[in-house]
Amino acid sequence: MDGFPAAPPRPARQGGAWLFLRRWARDPLQMGSIIPSSPALGRRVARASDWSGDGCVVELGAGTGAISRALLGAGLPPERLCLVEIVPEMAEHLRAALPGVEVVTGDAFALPDILPRRLRGRVRTVICGIPLVLLPLERQRAFAAAAEGAAPGRGFLLYTYCATSPLRHRALGLAARREAFTLLNFPPASVWRYSPGG
Ligand SMILES: C[S@@+](CC[C@H](N)C(=O)[O-])C[C@H]1O[C@@H](n2cnc3c(N)ncnc32)[C@H](O)[C@@H]1O
């Protein structure tokens, strides 16, 4: 005992709206949105997700955790959620705000390599929050290959502000289905499912 009391745990930071806005100002293309997703959109993404059995969910581009909170709120155990976020400051925010959830600081395009070993072979749903619509077809193809490498045959979910499919799915060899829509997001958003073999 050195006479100093242990440091209290850091309080979980909940919103992160300011962090989000600051990152958007620095790199709008990487962020793709000026504010975090709404709880209503999060609930729709959670409803389209599967973690049956001992399955887990991987969320790419988790930002400040808006969708992650909805997944946890829908009953996904924290240890079965893995977040990937490329901005170190946001990844740090996620670790503080969402105890028990594994947060990988890294690039979603390298998913098969950066996915924690304990989760390999158990990924039931890949959720994409990164702004794919702005990327050229070859980068979108690379993304689809990364998702396939981590969760073979399962495809991925993508939420978007586009009224039509944000991906040229046929050119990517994917089938596309719009599974949900909500006006309760800024801007209004849809949840798309992309599956291999379109
Ligand atoms: C539209 S925001 C979504 C944030 C959050 N999921 C939400 O719905 O509020 C996109 C997020 O993707 C992250 N991102 C962009 N490119 C990425 C990449 N290649 N790998 C991992 N994260 C990425 C950005 O830093 C940002 O946090």
The ligand as an SDF file (V2000), in Angstrom:
LIG
                    3D

 27 29  0  0  0  0  0  0  0  0999 V2000
  -21.0420    7.3830  -40.8250 C   0  0  0  0  0  0  0  0  0  0  0  0
  -19.8760    7.1700  -39.4710 S   0  0  0  0  0  0  0  0  0  0  0  0
  -20.8190    5.9390  -38.5740 C   0  0  0  0  0  0  0  0  0  0  0  0
  -20.5550    5.9900  -37.1000 C   0  0  0  0  0  0  0  0  0  0  0  0
  -21.5100    5.1830  -36.2290 C   0  0  0  0  0  0  0  0  0  0  0  0
  -21.5140    3.7920  -36.5970 N   0  0  0  0  0  0  0  0  0  0  0  0
  -22.9200    5.7340  -36.2970 C   0  0  0  0  0  0  0  0  0  0  0  0
  -23.7660    5.1010  -36.9540 O   0  0  0  0  0  0  0  0  0  0  0  0
  -23.1710    6.7880  -35.6930 O   0  0  0  0  0  0  0  0  0  0  0  0
  -18.5410    6.2680  -40.2360 C   0  0  0  0  0  0  0  0  0  0  0  0
  -17.4690    5.7440  -39.2750 C   0  0  0  0  0  0  0  0  0  0  0  0
  -16.6060    4.8650  -40.0090 O   0  0  0  0  0  0  0  0  0  0  0  0
  -15.2530    5.0850  -39.6320 C   0  0  0  0  0  0  0  0  0  0  0  0
  -14.4230    4.5850  -40.7390 N   0  0  0  0  0  0  0  0  0  0  0  0
  -14.2580    5.1470  -41.9720 C   0  0  0  0  0  0  0  0  0  0  0  0
  -13.4700    4.3730  -42.7260 N   0  0  0  0  0  0  0  0  0  0  0  0
  -13.1420    3.2820  -41.9820 C   0  0  0  0  0  0  0  0  0  0  0  0
  -12.3600    2.1150  -42.2240 C   0  0  0  0  0  0  0  0  0  0  0  0
  -11.7540    1.9120  -43.3950 N   0  0  0  0  0  0  0  0  0  0  0  0
  -12.2320    1.1880  -41.2480 N   0  0  0  0  0  0  0  0  0  0  0  0
  -12.8600    1.3790  -40.0360 C   0  0  0  0  0  0  0  0  0  0  0  0
  -13.5920    2.4770  -39.7490 N   0  0  0  0  0  0  0  0  0  0  0  0
  -13.7460    3.4110  -40.7150 C   0  0  0  0  0  0  0  0  0  0  0  0
  -15.1930    6.5940  -39.3900 C   0  0  0  0  0  0  0  0  0  0  0  0
  -14.1070    6.9570  -38.6060 O   0  0  0  0  0  0  0  0  0  0  0  0
  -16.5450    6.8150  -38.7040 C   0  0  0  0  0  0  0  0  0  0  0  0
  -16.4480    6.6320  -37.3100 O   0  0  0  0  0  0  0  0  0  0  0  0
  1  2  1  0
  2  3  1  0
  2 10  1  0
  3  4  1  0
  4  5  1  0
  5  6  1  0
  5  7  1  0
  7  8  2  0
  7  9  1  0
 10 11  1  0
 11 12  1  0
 11 26  1  0
 12 13  1  0
 13 14  1  0
 13 24  1  0
 14 15  1  0
 14 23  1  0
 15 16  2  0
 16 17  1  0
 17 18  1  0
 17 23  2  0
 18 19  1  0
 18 20  2  0
 20 21  1  0
 21 22  2  0
 22 23  1  0
 24 25  1  0
 24 26  1  0
 26 27  1  0
M  CHG  2   2   1   9  -1
M  END
$$$$
